[in-house]
Amino acid sequence: MILGHSIKTTQHALKSLALRVRFLRLGRGWSQQEVASRAAIRLATYQLFERTGKISLERLHRIAVVFQRAKELEELFKPLPIQSLDELVPKPQRQRGKSFKP
């Protein structure tokens, strides 16, 4: 559950990502059709992405490959470096409800 995180913030992040991709595309002088073809996705799908930021993760990865940014995407949720010794202490495992035995 995401508490204190608004949908507006999510939409802003998605649109910001799409805008950065658009700037990469324009910087290379490519049309939307060219990026869509290189990424093997439909033009309408790519256009929707640039307009709204909405796209599947698989298609986003294809776009990242086209712009040689796949490594950055693949490292998105890598574990962070250990900051303290407390992080090395094993945490107790959660147990689901115990089964009832009559």
N, CA, C and O atoms as CSV, one atom per row, in Angstrom:
chain,resi,resn,atom,element,x,y,z
A,1,MET,N,N,0.834,-1.157,0.000
A,1,MET,CA,C,0.000,0.000,0.000
A,1,MET,C,C,0.896,1.245,0.000
A,1,MET,O,O,1.907,1.299,0.700
A,2,ILE,N,N,0.514,2.213,-0.778
A,2,ILE,CA,C,1.275,3.452,-0.846
A,2,ILE,C,C,0.501,4.514,-0.079
A,2,ILE,O,O,-0.557,4.960,-0.522
A,3,LEU,N,N,1.029,4.918,1.073
A,3,LEU,CA,C,0.393,5.951,1.863
A,3,LEU,C,C,1.065,7.281,1.599
A,3,LEU,O,O,2.288,7.355,1.484
A,4,GLY,N,N,0.276,8.320,1.505
A,4,GLY,CA,C,0.841,9.640,1.314
A,4,GLY,C,C,1.414,9.860,-0.082
A,4,GLY,O,O,2.112,10.846,-0.319
A,5,HIS,N,N,1.130,8.970,-0.983
A,5,HIS,CA,C,1.642,9.108,-2.346
A,5,HIS,C,C,0.446,9.364,-3.256
A,5,HIS,O,O,-0.414,8.496,-3.406
A,6,SER,N,N,0.385,10.522,-3.852
A,6,SER,CA,C,-0.774,10.860,-4.657
A,6,SER,C,C,-0.645,10.356,-6.082
A,6,SER,O,O,0.454,10.139,-6.591
A,7,ILE,N,N,-1.782,10.177,-6.702
A,7,ILE,CA,C,-1.820,9.766,-8.100
A,7,ILE,C,C,-1.190,10.855,-8.958
A,7,ILE,O,O,-0.543,10.560,-9.963
A,8,LYS,N,N,-1.375,12.117,-8.565
A,8,LYS,CA,C,-0.776,13.219,-9.318
A,8,LYS,C,C,0.741,13.068,-9.375
A,8,LYS,O,O,1.348,13.307,-10.419
A,9,THR,N,N,1.350,12.679,-8.275
A,9,THR,CA,C,2.796,12.495,-8.239
A,9,THR,C,C,3.212,11.379,-9.191
A,9,THR,O,O,4.209,11.513,-9.900
A,10,THR,N,N,2.467,10.292,-9.214
A,10,THR,CA,C,2.764,9.180,-10.119
A,10,THR,C,C,2.626,9.630,-11.566
A,10,THR,O,O,3.496,9.354,-12.392
A,11,GLN,N,N,1.546,10.315,-11.871
A,11,GLN,CA,C,1.336,10.792,-13.239
A,11,GLN,C,C,2.442,11.761,-13.643
A,11,GLN,O,O,2.910,11.734,-14.781
A,12,HIS,N,N,2.853,12.602,-12.727
A,12,HIS,CA,C,3.927,13.547,-13.024
A,12,HIS,C,C,5.221,12.805,-13.330
A,12,HIS,O,O,5.937,13.164,-14.265
A,13,ALA,N,N,5.523,11.782,-12.554
A,13,ALA,CA,C,6.751,11.003,-12.772
A,13,ALA,C,C,6.710,10.306,-14.135
A,13,ALA,O,O,7.717,10.272,-14.843
A,14,LEU,N,N,5.555,9.753,-14.502
A,14,LEU,CA,C,5.428,9.066,-15.787
A,14,LEU,C,C,5.578,10.035,-16.950
A,14,LEU,O,O,6.271,9.746,-17.926
A,15,LYS,N,N,4.924,11.184,-16.840
A,15,LYS,CA,C,5.019,12.185,-17.904
A,15,LYS,C,C,6.441,12.741,-18.006
A,15,LYS,O,O,6.919,13.032,-19.102
A,16,SER,N,N,7.104,12.885,-16.880
A,16,SER,CA,C,8.479,13.372,-16.866
A,16,SER,C,C,9.404,12.376,-17.568
A,16,SER,O,O,10.286,12.774,-18.329
A,17,LEU,N,N,9.202,11.094,-17.315
A,17,LEU,CA,C,9.986,10.051,-17.978
A,17,LEU,C,C,9.757,10.104,-19.487
A,17,LEU,O,O,10.705,10.044,-20.270
A,18,ALA,N,N,8.490,10.215,-19.885
A,18,ALA,CA,C,8.161,10.273,-21.309
A,18,ALA,C,C,8.780,11.505,-21.965
A,18,ALA,O,O,9.227,11.443,-23.111
A,19,LEU,N,N,8.804,12.604,-21.253
A,19,LEU,CA,C,9.390,13.827,-21.786
A,19,LEU,C,C,10.901,13.661,-21.999
A,19,LEU,O,O,11.450,14.135,-22.994
A,20,ARG,N,N,11.564,12.986,-21.060
A,20,ARG,CA,C,13.003,12.749,-21.213
A,20,ARG,C,C,13.280,11.852,-22.422
A,20,ARG,O,O,14.250,12.067,-23.150
A,21,VAL,N,N,12.429,10.853,-22.631
A,21,VAL,CA,C,12.582,9.982,-23.795
A,21,VAL,C,C,12.349,10.789,-25.071
A,21,VAL,O,O,13.065,10.619,-26.058
A,22,ARG,N,N,11.352,11.661,-25.046
A,22,ARG,CA,C,11.069,12.501,-26.216
A,22,ARG,C,C,12.286,13.370,-26.564
A,22,ARG,O,O,12.645,13.496,-27.734
A,23,PHE,N,N,12.914,13.964,-25.547
A,23,PHE,CA,C,14.108,14.785,-25.790
A,23,PHE,C,C,15.244,13.949,-26.380
A,23,PHE,O,O,15.974,14.423,-27.251
A,24,LEU,N,N,15.397,12.703,-25.907
A,24,LEU,CA,C,16.408,11.814,-26.490
A,24,LEU,C,C,16.097,11.567,-27.962
A,24,LEU,O,O,16.986,11.616,-28.812
A,25,ARG,N,N,14.819,11.300,-28.253
A,25,ARG,CA,C,14.401,11.036,-29.626
A,25,ARG,C,C,14.686,12.239,-30.518
A,25,ARG,O,O,15.268,12.104,-31.595
A,26,LEU,N,N,14.272,13.409,-30.059
A,26,LEU,CA,C,14.472,14.619,-30.853
A,26,LEU,C,C,15.954,14.944,-31.016
A,26,LEU,O,O,16.377,15.429,-32.065
A,27,GLY,N,N,16.732,14.679,-29.982
A,27,GLY,CA,C,18.170,14.909,-30.051
A,27,GLY,C,C,18.846,14.064,-31.115
A,27,GLY,O,O,19.873,14.453,-31.670
A,28,ARG,N,N,18.272,12.918,-31.392
A,28,ARG,CA,C,18.825,12.049,-32.441
A,28,ARG,C,C,18.186,12.315,-33.797
A,28,ARG,O,O,18.586,11.733,-34.805
A,29,GLY,N,N,17.195,13.195,-33.818
A,29,GLY,CA,C,16.528,13.512,-35.078
A,29,GLY,C,C,15.619,12.409,-35.572
A,29,GLY,O,O,15.368,12.308,-36.773
A,30,TRP,N,N,15.120,11.581,-34.670
A,30,TRP,CA,C,14.261,10.461,-35.049
A,30,TRP,C,C,12.798,10.863,-34.945
A,30,TRP,O,O,12.424,11.683,-34.106
A,31,SER,N,N,11.988,10.284,-35.798
A,31,SER,CA,C,10.539,10.459,-35.707
A,31,SER,C,C,9.994,9.458,-34.689
A,31,SER,O,O,10.681,8.521,-34.283
A,32,GLN,N,N,8.757,9.680,-34.294
A,32,GLN,CA,C,8.108,8.710,-33.411
A,32,GLN,C,C,8.017,7.358,-34.104
A,32,GLN,O,O,8.202,6.317,-33.474
A,33,GLN,N,N,7.733,7.376,-35.398
A,33,GLN,CA,C,7.633,6.133,-36.167
A,33,GLN,C,C,8.949,5.370,-36.145
A,33,GLN,O,O,8.956,4.144,-36.031
A,34,GLU,N,N,10.054,6.083,-36.252
A,34,GLU,CA,C,11.365,5.427,-36.255
A,34,GLU,C,C,11.639,4.743,-34.915
A,34,GLU,O,O,12.117,3.610,-34.885
A,35,VAL,N,N,11.341,5.420,-33.817
A,35,VAL,CA,C,11.554,4.803,-32.497
A,35,VAL,C,C,10.640,3.595,-32.335
A,35,VAL,O,O,11.070,2.539,-31.871
A,36,ALA,N,N,9.379,3.757,-32.719
A,36,ALA,CA,C,8.431,2.643,-32.604
A,36,ALA,C,C,8.914,1.441,-33.415
A,36,ALA,O,O,8.854,0.306,-32.942
A,37,SER,N,N,9.389,1.688,-34.623
A,37,SER,CA,C,9.888,0.587,-35.462
A,37,SER,C,C,11.110,-0.070,-34.842
A,37,SER,O,O,11.195,-1.297,-34.784
A,38,ARG,N,N,12.053,0.736,-34.379
A,38,ARG,CA,C,13.267,0.190,-33.763
A,38,ARG,C,C,12.938,-0.619,-32.503
A,38,ARG,O,O,13.608,-1.608,-32.204
A,39,ALA,N,N,11.907,-0.195,-31.768
A,39,ALA,CA,C,11.522,-0.879,-30.531
A,39,ALA,C,C,10.530,-2.008,-30.777
A,39,ALA,O,O,10.155,-2.721,-29.846
A,40,ALA,N,N,10.108,-2.170,-32.011
A,40,ALA,CA,C,9.132,-3.208,-32.387
A,40,ALA,C,C,7.828,-3.058,-31.603
A,40,ALA,O,O,7.279,-4.028,-31.080
A,41,ILE,N,N,7.350,-1.807,-31.537
A,41,ILE,CA,C,6.049,-1.553,-30.923
A,41,ILE,C,C,5.211,-0.729,-31.908
A,41,ILE,O,O,5.747,-0.123,-32.836
A,42,ARG,N,N,3.911,-0.717,-31.697
A,42,ARG,CA,C,3.032,0.045,-32.580
A,42,ARG,C,C,3.263,1.539,-32.392
A,42,ARG,O,O,3.565,1.997,-31.290
A,43,LEU,N,N,3.121,2.285,-33.466
A,43,LEU,CA,C,3.275,3.730,-33.419
A,43,LEU,C,C,2.292,4.346,-32.428
A,43,LEU,O,O,2.665,5.231,-31.658
A,44,ALA,N,N,1.048,3.892,-32.439
A,44,ALA,CA,C,0.032,4.439,-31.523
A,44,ALA,C,C,0.430,4.220,-30.066
A,44,ALA,O,O,0.174,5.074,-29.217
A,45,THR,N,N,1.050,3.090,-29.778
A,45,THR,CA,C,1.507,2.795,-28.419
A,45,THR,C,C,2.604,3.768,-28.011
A,45,THR,O,O,2.604,4.287,-26.895
A,46,TYR,N,N,3.542,4.011,-28.928
A,46,TYR,CA,C,4.621,4.943,-28.629
A,46,TYR,C,C,4.089,6.365,-28.473
A,46,TYR,O,O,4.521,7.090,-27.577
A,47,GLN,N,N,3.170,6.764,-29.323
A,47,GLN,CA,C,2.586,8.107,-29.236
A,47,GLN,C,C,1.864,8.298,-27.901
A,47,GLN,O,O,1.976,9.351,-27.273
A,48,LEU,N,N,1.128,7.278,-27.477
A,48,LEU,CA,C,0.439,7.341,-26.181
A,48,LEU,C,C,1.452,7.489,-25.053
A,48,LEU,O,O,1.229,8.250,-24.112
A,49,PHE,N,N,2.559,6.767,-25.144
A,49,PHE,CA,C,3.607,6.871,-24.130
A,49,PHE,C,C,4.151,8.295,-24.048
A,49,PHE,O,O,4.252,8.857,-22.958
A,50,GLU,N,N,4.498,8.878,-25.184
A,50,GLU,CA,C,5.045,10.236,-25.158
A,50,GLU,C,C,4.028,11.251,-24.625
A,50,GLU,O,O,4.403,12.240,-23.996
A,51,ARG,N,N,2.757,11.003,-24.878
A,51,ARG,CA,C,1.718,11.931,-24.447
A,51,ARG,C,C,1.362,11.782,-22.964
A,51,ARG,O,O,1.123,12.773,-22.273
A,52,THR,N,N,1.329,10.531,-22.480
A,52,THR,CA,C,0.825,10.279,-21.122
A,52,THR,C,C,1.845,9.653,-20.174
A,52,THR,O,O,1.708,9.754,-18.955
A,53,GLY,N,N,2.863,9.008,-20.732
A,53,GLY,CA,C,3.822,8.285,-19.909
A,53,GLY,C,C,3.402,6.860,-19.629
A,53,GLY,O,O,4.137,6.110,-18.986
A,54,LYS,N,N,2.229,6.475,-20.104
A,54,LYS,CA,C,1.726,5.126,-19.832
A,54,LYS,C,C,2.238,4.144,-20.883
A,54,LYS,O,O,2.089,4.356,-22.086
A,55,ILE,N,N,2.848,3.057,-20.388
A,55,ILE,CA,C,3.384,2.020,-21.269
A,55,ILE,C,C,3.693,0.791,-20.413
A,55,ILE,O,O,3.936,0.909,-19.212
A,56,SER,N,N,3.681,-0.371,-21.029
A,56,SER,CA,C,4.020,-1.578,-20.275
A,56,SER,C,C,5.517,-1.595,-19.993
A,56,SER,O,O,6.303,-0.964,-20.701
A,57,LEU,N,N,5.890,-2.308,-18.973
A,57,LEU,CA,C,7.309,-2.409,-18.620
A,57,LEU,C,C,8.109,-3.056,-19.745
A,57,LEU,O,O,9.238,-2.650,-20.019
A,58,GLU,N,N,7.532,-4.055,-20.393
A,58,GLU,CA,C,8.219,-4.725,-21.503
A,58,GLU,C,C,8.503,-3.739,-22.638
A,58,GLU,O,O,9.603,-3.723,-23.191
A,59,ARG,N,N,7.523,-2.930,-22.975
A,59,ARG,CA,C,7.716,-1.961,-24.057
A,59,ARG,C,C,8.672,-0.848,-23.638
A,59,ARG,O,O,9.448,-0.356,-24.456
A,60,LEU,N,N,8.620,-0.451,-22.371
A,60,LEU,CA,C,9.571,0.544,-21.882
A,60,LEU,C,C,10.997,0.006,-21.994
A,60,LEU,O,O,11.919,0.741,-22.349
A,61,HIS,N,N,11.168,-1.267,-21.693
A,61,HIS,CA,C,12.486,-1.879,-21.816
A,61,HIS,C,C,12.950,-1.857,-23.270
A,61,HIS,O,O,14.119,-1.584,-23.544
A,62,ARG,N,N,12.049,-2.138,-24.194
A,62,ARG,CA,C,12.410,-2.099,-25.617
A,62,ARG,C,C,12.864,-0.699,-26.024
A,62,ARG,O,O,13.828,-0.544,-26.772
A,63,ILE,N,N,12.163,0.313,-25.525
A,63,ILE,CA,C,12.537,1.700,-25.823
A,63,ILE,C,C,13.897,2.006,-25.204
A,63,ILE,O,O,14.734,2.660,-25.827
A,64,ALA,N,N,14.116,1.537,-23.986
A,64,ALA,CA,C,15.409,1.750,-23.323
A,64,ALA,C,C,16.543,1.125,-24.133
A,64,ALA,O,O,17.626,1.703,-24.229
A,65,VAL,N,N,16.308,-0.035,-24.709
A,65,VAL,CA,C,17.318,-0.692,-25.539
A,65,VAL,C,C,17.626,0.175,-26.758
A,65,VAL,O,O,18.789,0.351,-27.121
A,66,VAL,N,N,16.592,0.712,-27.384
A,66,VAL,CA,C,16.783,1.569,-28.561
A,66,VAL,C,C,17.687,2.754,-28.236
A,66,VAL,O,O,18.525,3.143,-29.050
A,67,PHE,N,N,17.516,3.328,-27.043
A,67,PHE,CA,C,18.310,4.488,-26.654
A,67,PHE,C,C,19.553,4.122,-25.842
A,67,PHE,O,O,20.201,4.986,-25.251
A,68,GLN,N,N,19.871,2.839,-25.826
A,68,GLN,CA,C,21.044,2.326,-25.104
A,68,GLN,C,C,21.008,2.716,-23.628
A,68,GLN,O,O,22.017,3.137,-23.063
A,69,ARG,N,N,19.837,2.573,-23.015
A,69,ARG,CA,C,19.648,2.888,-21.602
A,69,ARG,C,C,19.095,1.694,-20.817
A,69,ARG,O,O,18.625,1.860,-19.691
A,70,ALA,N,N,19.146,0.513,-21.394
A,70,ALA,CA,C,18.586,-0.671,-20.738
A,70,ALA,C,C,19.279,-0.970,-19.414
A,70,ALA,O,O,18.632,-1.404,-18.461
A,71,LYS,N,N,20.585,-0.743,-19.349
A,71,LYS,CA,C,21.338,-1.018,-18.117
A,71,LYS,C,C,20.781,-0.202,-16.954
A,71,LYS,O,O,20.650,-0.715,-15.843
A,72,GLU,N,N,20.453,1.064,-17.206
A,72,GLU,CA,C,19.888,1.918,-16.155
A,72,GLU,C,C,18.559,1.364,-15.656
A,72,GLU,O,O,18.290,1.370,-14.455
A,73,LEU,N,N,17.729,0.887,-16.578
A,73,LEU,CA,C,16.443,0.323,-16.201
A,73,LEU,C,C,16.624,-0.963,-15.398
A,73,LEU,O,O,15.912,-1.199,-14.422
A,74,GLU,N,N,17.574,-1.784,-15.812
A,74,GLU,CA,C,17.822,-3.055,-15.132
A,74,GLU,C,C,18.362,-2.862,-13.718
A,74,GLU,O,O,18.209,-3.746,-12.875
A,75,GLU,N,N,18.984,-1.729,-13.451
A,75,GLU,CA,C,19.544,-1.467,-12.129
A,75,GLU,C,C,18.592,-0.700,-11.211
A,75,GLU,O,O,18.967,-0.321,-10.102
A,76,LEU,N,N,17.381,-0.475,-11.667
A,76,LEU,CA,C,16.429,0.360,-10.952
A,76,LEU,C,C,16.185,-0.076,-9.506
A,76,LEU,O,O,16.177,0.771,-8.613
A,77,PHE,N,N,15.991,-1.349,-9.253
A,77,PHE,CA,C,15.687,-1.803,-7.896
A,77,PHE,C,C,16.766,-2.709,-7.317
A,77,PHE,O,O,16.478,-3.592,-6.510
A,78,LYS,N,N,17.994,-2.488,-7.729
A,78,LYS,CA,C,19.095,-3.244,-7.144
A,78,LYS,C,C,19.178,-2.926,-5.654
A,78,LYS,O,O,18.875,-1.807,-5.242
A,79,PRO,N,N,19.587,-3.900,-4.846
A,79,PRO,CA,C,19.729,-3.618,-3.415
A,79,PRO,C,C,20.726,-2.487,-3.194
A,79,PRO,O,O,21.758,-2.403,-3.860
A,80,LEU,N,N,20.395,-1.632,-2.254
A,80,LEU,CA,C,21.282,-0.528,-1.909
A,80,LEU,C,C,22.452,-1.056,-1.078
A,80,LEU,O,O,22.324,-2.089,-0.421
A,81,PRO,N,N,23.577,-0.365,-1.098
A,81,PRO,CA,C,24.706,-0.798,-0.276
A,81,PRO,C,C,24.332,-0.757,1.212
A,81,PRO,O,O,23.516,0.060,1.639
A,82,ILE,N,N,24.931,-1.636,1.972
A,82,ILE,CA,C,24.664,-1.698,3.409
A,82,ILE,C,C,25.172,-0.424,4.076
A,82,ILE,O,O,26.311,-0.010,3.861
A,83,GLN,N,N,24.325,0.183,4.879
A,83,GLN,CA,C,24.661,1.436,5.550
A,83,GLN,C,C,25.118,1.231,6.996
A,83,GLN,O,O,25.876,2.035,7.537
A,84,SER,N,N,24.642,0.128,7.621
A,84,SER,CA,C,25.026,-0.112,9.011
A,84,SER,C,C,25.083,-1.609,9.290
A,84,SER,O,O,24.573,-2.415,8.512
A,85,LEU,N,N,25.709,-1.973,10.408
A,85,LEU,CA,C,25.797,-3.384,10.795
A,85,LEU,C,C,24.426,-3.948,11.148
A,85,LEU,O,O,24.204,-5.152,11.020
A,86,ASP,N,N,23.500,-3.092,11.591
A,86,ASP,CA,C,22.148,-3.552,11.931
A,86,ASP,C,C,21.460,-4.208,10.740
A,86,ASP,O,O,20.626,-5.097,10.916
A,87,GLU,N,N,21.798,-3.782,9.553
A,87,GLU,CA,C,21.183,-4.345,8.354
A,87,GLU,C,C,21.630,-5.778,8.099
A,87,GLU,O,O,20.983,-6.505,7.344
A,88,LEU,N,N,22.733,-6.191,8.722
A,88,LEU,CA,C,23.234,-7.551,8.534
A,88,LEU,C,C,22.569,-8.560,9.463
A,88,LEU,O,O,22.666,-9.767,9.243
A,89,VAL,N,N,21.893,-8.069,10.498
A,89,VAL,CA,C,21.220,-8.956,11.449
A,89,VAL,C,C,19.984,-9.535,10.771
A,89,VAL,O,O,19.146,-8.790,10.261
A,90,PRO,N,N,19.866,-10.885,10.763
A,90,PRO,CA,C,18.701,-11.490,10.105
A,90,PRO,C,C,17.405,-11.059,10.790
A,90,PRO,O,O,17.325,-10.985,12.016
A,91,LYS,N,N,16.419,-10.785,9.988
A,91,LYS,CA,C,15.116,-10.394,10.515
A,91,LYS,C,C,14.254,-11.644,10.647
A,91,LYS,O,O,14.362,-12.553,9.825
A,92,PRO,N,N,13.398,-11.704,11.671
A,92,PRO,CA,C,12.542,-12.886,11.823
A,92,PRO,C,C,11.602,-13.010,10.627
A,92,PRO,O,O,11.093,-12.018,10.103
A,93,GLN,N,N,11.388,-14.252,10.213
A,93,GLN,CA,C,10.500,-14.481,9.078
A,93,GLN,C,C,9.061,-14.406,9.532
A,93,GLN,O,O,8.697,-14.903,10.598
A,94,ARG,N,N,8.251,-13.775,8.705
A,94,ARG,CA,C,6.817,-13.714,8.991
A,94,ARG,C,C,6.217,-15.082,8.776
A,94,ARG,O,O,6.578,-15.798,7.842
A,95,GLN,N,N,5.298,-15.436,9.652
A,95,GLN,CA,C,4.613,-16.710,9.495
A,95,GLN,C,C,3.137,-16.423,9.226
A,95,GLN,O,O,2.532,-15.538,9.831
A,96,ARG,N,N,2.602,-17.168,8.335
A,96,ARG,CA,C,1.178,-17.034,8.051
A,96,ARG,C,C,0.409,-17.719,9.190
A,96,ARG,O,O,0.983,-18.419,10.024
A,97,GLY,N,N,-0.885,-17.494,9.191
A,97,GLY,CA,C,-1.713,-18.088,10.236
A,97,GLY,C,C,-1.498,-19.575,10.367
A,97,GLY,O,O,-1.329,-20.275,9.369
A,98,LYS,N,N,-1.502,-20.056,11.576
A,98,LYS,CA,C,-1.280,-21.479,11.807
A,98,LYS,C,C,-2.555,-22.258,11.452
A,98,LYS,O,O,-3.672,-21.783,11.661
A,99,SER,N,N,-2.357,-23.448,10.917
A,99,SER,CA,C,-3.514,-24.257,10.551
A,99,SER,C,C,-4.186,-24.802,11.814
A,99,SER,O,O,-3.526,-25.121,12.803
A,100,PHE,N,N,-5.469,-24.894,11.753
A,100,PHE,CA,C,-6.275,-25.351,12.882
A,100,PHE,C,C,-6.286,-26.860,12.905
A,100,PHE,O,O,-6.589,-27.498,11.897
A,101,LYS,N,N,-5.952,-27.449,14.071
A,101,LYS,CA,C,-6.002,-28.904,14.222
A,101,LYS,C,C,-6.932,-29.211,15.386
A,101,LYS,O,O,-6.661,-28.834,16.526
A,102,PRO,N,N,-8.033,-29.899,15.091
A,102,PRO,CA,C,-9.004,-30.224,16.167
A,102,PRO,C,C,-8.499,-31.247,17.148
A,102,PRO,O,O,-9.208,-31.604,18.088
